[in-house]
Amino acid sequence: MPGTFGPDLERAVNEHGLTVGHFPQSFDISTVGGWVACHGAGQFSTRYGKIHDMVVGLEVVLADGSVIRTGGAPAAAHGPDVTSIFIGSEGTLGVITRVWLRAHDVAPVRRKAAYFFASFADGIAAMREAIRAHATPAVLRLYDAVEAQRSHGGDGSNSTLIVLDDGEPEIVAATLAVVDRFALAHGAVRAPDERVDHWLAHRNDTSGLQALTKKGFVIDTMEVAAPWSKLTDAYASVAAATSAVSGARSVSAHVSHSYLDGACIYFTFVGQLSSRDITDATTAEHERLYLAMWNAAQRAALSAGANLAHHHGVGLNRGRFMREAMGDAFAVLVAMKQSLDPLDIFNPGKLGLPTRRGTMPWGTGDTAAEHGLD
Ligand SMILES: Cc1cc2nc3c(=O)[nH]c(=O)nc-3n(C[C@H](O)[C@H](O)[C@H](O)COP(=O)(O)OP(=O)(O)OC[C@H]3O[C@@H](n4cnc5c(N)ncnc54)[C@H](O)[C@@H]3O)c2cc1C
């Protein structure tokens, strides 16, 4: 059921020797319905896929009260994929009341490896070649020097690649051998496996960032996808633009999910308020700094050829970028919303959709008047 939390789902399927393979960092605190509604990606996605690879079909309650079922077959060719319309719809088109997911046999073997690279760009080049050679380990994550030190220790001089794979022993051995060859070809040094163990043990722990928030720091993360050829530029552009914001203290990134044609780059940006005291002035300063860093980061990413979001979705905060990111295709989304939910009942203003139900915080992509809704 959509309200099922990650651990409960995995426990239930594990009893049958199966795994869904979807392990977002928010695994403990997020639900199947939220994964589908926000088009999520788990940390093992390079082997098991994004949530859309796992959804077989949906049951959805529409705004007029009717209940529909979508999908159900391994593949189909009867028109556009209606299941896909609801994946990533963020509750704007209907309420997902049942989800059918694919499951995999629990893998008999798990192996791991880690590498240090002199530069983030070298690591990206190695990942690109390994993926293009069809070596797709479940986890392939490259941390820049700042994040490598923050997350795994070390002296802050190297980028770190974490590799972990699950599966049949021959396939896992071959996958790790291909990654190893491309990593060494790009100047990597093999790192201790403990780096992977440390990542596994701490991968869902965000308490460090939460502690910084209490000390007057303004923190958020932004994940975008870009073709391999644009990834290094996107990294540099976002870092430069966000660092230039008055009050910004640090911008770092890791490459978290890989595909044949590109990858997701996940930024963490940190700004510092002038005082730790909570006053009207610091609250206003917090919002100004938060928005300024988001605007700088997101606009730099879009200008560098990255997209708007890879797996966190849009919500309210990113709504103002939707028109810019989607261009004329945004009109199709607006038309679907008007057709399926003409009274604007479901999550008004999310996904930057025009709404007559008041002003959304920080603005939306388009106004209701621009779409003839007034
Ligand atoms: C610390 C942290 C780490 C995260 N890591 C990841 C990650 O690794 N990968 C990832 O993909 N995401 C991640 N996220 C983002 C978030 O957890 C996911 O997007 C998740 O999929 C949202 O699920 P939820 O149950 O929390 O949804 P909610 O936050 O409750 O809802 C999110 C949106 O989906 C809509 N929605 C929820 N359920 C339904 C339903 N049944 N029908 C229709 N609409 C619905 C809600 O209306 C809302 O608009 C992270 C978030 C946090 C805070």
The ligand as an SDF file (V2000), in Angstrom:
LIG
                    3D

 53 58  0  0  0  0  0  0  0  0999 V2000
   17.0230   13.3620    4.5810 C   0  0  0  0  0  0  0  0  0  0  0  0
   16.3320   13.1070    3.2700 C   0  0  0  0  0  0  0  0  0  0  0  0
   16.9290   12.2890    2.3300 C   0  0  0  0  0  0  0  0  0  0  0  0
   16.3080   12.0290    1.1210 C   0  0  0  0  0  0  0  0  0  0  0  0
   16.8940   11.1390    0.2500 N   0  0  0  0  0  0  0  0  0  0  0  0
   16.2540   10.8120   -0.8910 C   0  0  0  0  0  0  0  0  0  0  0  0
   16.8170    9.8480   -1.7910 C   0  0  0  0  0  0  0  0  0  0  0  0
   17.9140    9.2870   -1.5600 O   0  0  0  0  0  0  0  0  0  0  0  0
   16.1310    9.5500   -2.9090 N   0  0  0  0  0  0  0  0  0  0  0  0
   14.9140   10.1350   -3.1820 C   0  0  0  0  0  0  0  0  0  0  0  0
   14.3300    9.7990   -4.1970 O   0  0  0  0  0  0  0  0  0  0  0  0
   14.3820   11.0520   -2.3700 N   0  0  0  0  0  0  0  0  0  0  0  0
   15.0010   11.4010   -1.2360 C   0  0  0  0  0  0  0  0  0  0  0  0
   14.4460   12.3270   -0.3820 N   0  0  0  0  0  0  0  0  0  0  0  0
   13.2050   13.0240   -0.7540 C   0  0  0  0  0  0  0  0  0  0  0  0
   11.9210   12.3080   -0.2650 C   0  0  0  0  0  0  0  0  0  0  0  0
   12.1150   11.5090    0.8480 O   0  0  0  0  0  0  0  0  0  0  0  0
   11.4400   11.4640   -1.3510 C   0  0  0  0  0  0  0  0  0  0  0  0
   11.1350   12.2630   -2.4720 O   0  0  0  0  0  0  0  0  0  0  0  0
   10.2700   10.5580   -1.0220 C   0  0  0  0  0  0  0  0  0  0  0  0
   10.0140    9.8310   -2.1950 O   0  0  0  0  0  0  0  0  0  0  0  0
    9.0250   11.2720   -0.5470 C   0  0  0  0  0  0  0  0  0  0  0  0
    8.2430   10.3130    0.1160 O   0  0  0  0  0  0  0  0  0  0  0  0
    7.3520   10.6930    1.3860 P   0  0  0  0  0  0  0  0  0  0  0  0
    6.6150    9.4700    1.7850 O   0  0  0  0  0  0  0  0  0  0  0  0
    8.1980   11.3660    2.4030 O   0  0  0  0  0  0  0  0  0  0  0  0
    6.3500   11.7320    0.7140 O   0  0  0  0  0  0  0  0  0  0  0  0
    5.7470   13.0470    1.3370 P   0  0  0  0  0  0  0  0  0  0  0  0
    6.8570   13.9980    1.6800 O   0  0  0  0  0  0  0  0  0  0  0  0
    4.7400   12.7100    2.3670 O   0  0  0  0  0  0  0  0  0  0  0  0
    4.9860   13.6110    0.0580 O   0  0  0  0  0  0  0  0  0  0  0  0
    5.7110   14.1410   -1.0090 C   0  0  0  0  0  0  0  0  0  0  0  0
    4.7310   14.5500   -2.0970 C   0  0  0  0  0  0  0  0  0  0  0  0
    4.1290   13.4050   -2.6660 O   0  0  0  0  0  0  0  0  0  0  0  0
    2.7150   13.4810   -2.5420 C   0  0  0  0  0  0  0  0  0  0  0  0
    2.2340   12.1250   -2.2190 N   0  0  0  0  0  0  0  0  0  0  0  0
    2.6580   11.3210   -1.2090 C   0  0  0  0  0  0  0  0  0  0  0  0
    1.9690   10.1770   -1.2320 N   0  0  0  0  0  0  0  0  0  0  0  0
    1.0900   10.2450   -2.2650 C   0  0  0  0  0  0  0  0  0  0  0  0
    0.0930    9.3720   -2.7870 C   0  0  0  0  0  0  0  0  0  0  0  0
   -0.1480    8.1870   -2.2420 N   0  0  0  0  0  0  0  0  0  0  0  0
   -0.6190    9.7960   -3.8580 N   0  0  0  0  0  0  0  0  0  0  0  0
   -0.4120   10.9850   -4.4200 C   0  0  0  0  0  0  0  0  0  0  0  0
    0.5300   11.8640   -3.9680 N   0  0  0  0  0  0  0  0  0  0  0  0
    1.2530   11.4960   -2.8940 C   0  0  0  0  0  0  0  0  0  0  0  0
    2.4400   14.4660   -1.4010 C   0  0  0  0  0  0  0  0  0  0  0  0
    1.1990   15.0970   -1.5640 O   0  0  0  0  0  0  0  0  0  0  0  0
    3.5930   15.4290   -1.5790 C   0  0  0  0  0  0  0  0  0  0  0  0
    3.3090   16.3920   -2.5640 O   0  0  0  0  0  0  0  0  0  0  0  0
   15.0610   12.6340    0.8180 C   0  0  0  0  0  0  0  0  0  0  0  0
   14.4590   13.4720    1.7750 C   0  0  0  0  0  0  0  0  0  0  0  0
   15.0780   13.7030    2.9870 C   0  0  0  0  0  0  0  0  0  0  0  0
   14.4080   14.5870    3.9870 C   0  0  0  0  0  0  0  0  0  0  0  0
  1  2  1  0
  2  3  1  0
  2 52  2  0
  3  4  2  0
  4  5  1  0
  4 50  1  0
  5  6  2  0
  6  7  1  0
  6 13  1  0
  7  8  2  0
  7  9  1  0
  9 10  1  0
 10 11  2  0
 10 12  1  0
 12 13  2  0
 13 14  1  0
 14 15  1  0
 14 50  1  0
 15 16  1  0
 16 17  1  0
 16 18  1  0
 18 19  1  0
 18 20  1  0
 20 21  1  0
 20 22  1  0
 22 23  1  0
 23 24  1  0
 24 25  2  0
 24 26  1  0
 24 27  1  0
 27 28  1  0
 28 29  2  0
 28 30  1  0
 28 31  1  0
 31 32  1  0
 32 33  1  0
 33 34  1  0
 33 48  1  0
 34 35  1  0
 35 36  1  0
 35 46  1  0
 36 37  1  0
 36 45  1  0
 37 38  2  0
 38 39  1  0
 39 40  1  0
 39 45  2  0
 40 41  1  0
 40 42  2  0
 42 43  1  0
 43 44  2  0
 44 45  1  0
 46 47  1  0
 46 48  1  0
 48 49  1  0
 50 51  2  0
 51 52  1  0
 52 53  1  0
M  END
$$$$
